Amino acid sequence: MADAPQQADPSAGSETEIYDRRFPDAEARGRHEMWREIAAYLQRYVPRGSRILDIGAGNGEFISNIGAAERWASDIRDTSAALPKEVRFVPAEGRSLLDVLDADYFDRVFMSNYLEHMDSSAAVIEQLSVARQLLKPGGRAIILQPNIALIGGAYWDFIDHKVALTERSLAEAVELAGMTPVKTIKRFLPYTTKSRLPASALLVRAYLAFRPAWYVMGKQTLMIAERPA
């Protein structure tokens, strides 16, 4: 007689388990130092008097380091304990945010290394459409996204990557969601801050200041998209 099938562990392969394994607490300080420099560079796209929402914020490396009048973060995991007290945290799946937040409220929406985790290209468009509705008319989405055209097969080195995106397919998704790409930097950051970007705030600052390095190491695309006014 065959063995009875075992009940699957509901926590196995969960997002919490994956991220805890990928980003252990020992690396948290180094990641925040790197993101302090990245956020300082991205500040040029975020007016300090604006309202900004970080979708899929994780442990808040970006939202903790950006300057804005109101800072909001959302994630499917409850990561509020990792955030500064002035950051308003909303536990929610990104596509359901209109159920818990007001439309036409934010000046900026930020997404980093997030859309590739969607279940399908249709889900990517749906998430971008939600971002558009959360933005005020004239508001902008700031999207930092690994680019499979630059990365190749290593794009799939992370088990939770599901949708392959290039700068062109991302632009198409943005347009289908009702926004307009206004700026695209095809080669911006290296593929992963975990291993490719120098684990030093000084070296990250130097990398960002020396644009020729982007053409060699840049594997992630930065796109700014605007909701029509």
Secondary structure, DSSP 8 states (H G I E B T S, - for coil): ---------TTTT-HHHHHHHHS-GGGHHHHHHHHHHHHHHHGGGS-TTSEEEEET-TT-TTTTTS--SEEEEEESS--GGGS-TTSEEEE--GGGGGGTS-TT-EEEEEEES-GGGSSSHHHHHHHHHHHHHHEEEEEEEEEEEE-HHHHGGGGGGSTT------HHHHHHHHHHTT-EEEEEESS-S-S-TTTTS-SSHHHHHHHHH-GGGHHHH--EEEEEEE---
